[in-house]
Every structure is written in structure tokens, then in C-alpha cells.
């Protein structure tokens, strides 16, 4: 699973937790949030990425030119 999918799953779980209508569903949603957060952390560690914030792009400026020219 790629980072985008992990982040999507985590965000979906956060939204679900916010809209939970019972204590039980809130607890289950909170567990899902924790699960997805742990998977994101594991992915970052496995790929030698920072554990917080957006990973720094190590490519040179010439590789970042997306102008299409």
C-alpha cells in the first residue's frame, strides 16, 4: 500500500470518529485511527522517512521542474 492510500484511510477514520453517534462506535473509530496511524509510522520507518511532517524531497531542483518544457 502506498503512502497516499495510508493517509486516505487515516483521514477517513478521523472523519468517521468525528461523526460517531455512540460511545461504542466512537471507540471503534478511534481504534481504526490508531491502527492507520501506526501503519503510516511503520511505512515511514521502513522507507527511512521523517516520522512527522511531509517528507523532504531529496531530488535536485533540476528534477523538480514540472513546467513541461
C-alpha positions in Angstrom: 0.0 0.0 0.0 1.4 3.4 -0.9 1.5 6.5 1.4 -1.4 8.2 -0.3 -3.7 5.2 0.5 -2.5 5.1 4.1 -3.2 8.8 4.5 -6.6 8.5 2.9 -7.6 5.6 5.2 -6.4 7.6 8.3 -8.3 10.7 7.2 -11.5 8.6 6.6 -11.2 7.1 10.0 -10.8 10.5 11.6 -14.0 11.7 9.8 -15.8 8.6 10.9 -14.7 9.1 14.5 -16.0 12.7 14.5 -19.4 11.7 13.3 -19.8 8.6 15.6 -23.2 8.7 17.3 -22.5 6.3 20.2 -19.6 5.8 22.6 -19.1 2.3 21.2 -18.8 3.4 17.6 -16.5 6.3 18.7 -14.2 3.8 20.4 -14.1 1.5 17.4 -13.4 4.5 15.1 -10.6 5.7 17.5 -9.1 2.3 17.3 -9.1 2.5 13.5 -7.5 5.9 13.7 -4.7 4.4 15.8 -4.3 1.4 13.6 -3.9 3.6 10.4 -1.6 6.0 12.3 0.6 3.0 13.3 0.7 1.8 9.6 1.8 5.3 8.5 4.6 5.3 11.1 5.7 1.8 10.0 5.8 2.9 6.3 7.8 6.0 7.1 10.3 4.0 9.2 10.6 1.3 6.5 11.3 3.9 3.9 13.7 6.0 6.0 11.3 9.0 6.0 10.8 11.5 8.8 8.2 10.4 11.3 6.5 13.8 11.3 5.5 16.3 8.6 5.8 16.0 4.9 8.9 14.0 3.8 11.7 16.2 2.4 12.2 15.8 -1.3 15.9 14.9 -1.8 15.9 15.4 -5.6 17.8 18.3 -7.1 15.9 21.4 -8.4 16.5 20.4 -12.0 14.5 17.2 -11.3 11.6 19.2 -9.8 10.9 21.3 -12.9 7.3 20.3 -13.8 6.8 23.1 -16.4 6.7 20.6 -19.3 9.3 22.5 -21.3 
